[in-house]
Amino acid sequence: MIGELLILIGSLLTLVAAVGMFRFDDVFARMHALAKASTAGVLLVLTGAAISLTHPNDVTSLMLAAALQVLTSPLATNMLSLTTYRAEGIHMTLHSIDDLGDDLGDHVSTAVEFTDHPDEADH
């Protein structure tokens, strides 16, 4: 019963990540929705499946899959966000201070728009 409930909650979190892809208009907000909600969703699904299964080999395989998800998803998201930040021609609206722009110098995209208030951004 608990395993099936965790699988359901994980599936709903993955659905929330998919909705976030269509709901958010900024590339970094979309990436954040995918990285956080889908990782948590996959981990809950794998945990629920591990609770539901009884064979030790199955549980070990699910634990390995969960460990790989936790290790690779944040790194891949970080590399994608850095590459997107450096890319030319991608319109981005940042609602905070751009600390990375000072470190990168001339490599910063010219399409970055800064706003002091989120309400002033183009939606």
N, C-alpha and C positions, 0 to 999 in steps of 0.2 A: 504494500500500500504506500509506504513512504517513498520507495523507489519510483513508482509511477507518478507520484505527486511532484517529485524533483524533476522528472523528465518533462512533465507538463509545464512547470514553471520555467525550465530551461528553454523549452520551445517557445514560450511566450516572450522571453527575453530576446531570443533570436528574431522573432517577429517584430519586436520593438526596434531592434537594430535596422531591420529592413525598412520599417516605416520612417525611421530617422534619416535614411538615405534620401527619401523623397520630401521629407518635411523641412529639413535644413537647407539653406541656400548657399552657405559658405562651405568651401572645400574642407576646411579644418574641422568645422562642426560635424560634417558628414563623416569624416575620418574618426572623430572622437566617438560618435554614436556606434560606428562599426566596431571599433577596437574594444570599447568597454562592454557594451551589451552583448555582442556576439561571443566574446571570450567567456563572460560569466554564464551565458546561456549554454555554450558547449560544455563547460565544466559541470554545470548542474545536470545536463543530460547524461554525461559520462558517469557522474557520481550516482545518479539514479539507476543507471544500467548496472553499475557495479554492485549496488545494494540488491538489485533484483536477481542478479545471476548468482549461481552457487559454485560453479567450477573455478578453482584457483587460477587456472590459465586464462580464463576469460577476464577475471578481475584484474590480473596482472597486466594484461594487454590494455585494458581501459585505463589503468593507472599510468601506464607508459604514454598513452595518447594524451591524457590530461597534462602530464608533465611537459610533453613536447609543445602542447598548446600554450601553456603558461610561459615557457621559455622563448618560443618563436614569435608569438603574436605581438607582444610589445616592441620587440626589436624590429620586426617588419613594419609596423606602424610608424615607428620613429624614423626609419629610413625613407619611407614613403612621404612623410610630412616634410622632412628636410629637403627631399628632391622636389616636392611640390613648391616649397617656399623659394627655392633657387630657380625654378623654371621661369622662362620668359613667356609673357602673354597670358598668364592665368590671373584673372581678376580676383583679388582677395581683399576682404575688409577685416581689419584687425581692430578689436575693441579695447585694446590695452597697449601698454608700452612695448615697443619692438626691441627687445634686448638682443636678439640674434642679428638684427640688421647692422649693429655696430661691429660685431665680430666678423661678419662676412664682407663688409666693405662694398666693393663694386659688383659683387656677385648677386646682389639683391634684385629681385624682379622690380621693374618700374611700374607695375600695375597694382602695387600695394596701396591701399587707401586707409588712412588712419582717422578714427573718429573718437571723440571724447565720450560720447554718449551713444549707446546702442540704438536709440531712436533716430539718430541722424543718418544711419547707414542706409544704403540702397537695398531694398528687399525685393 
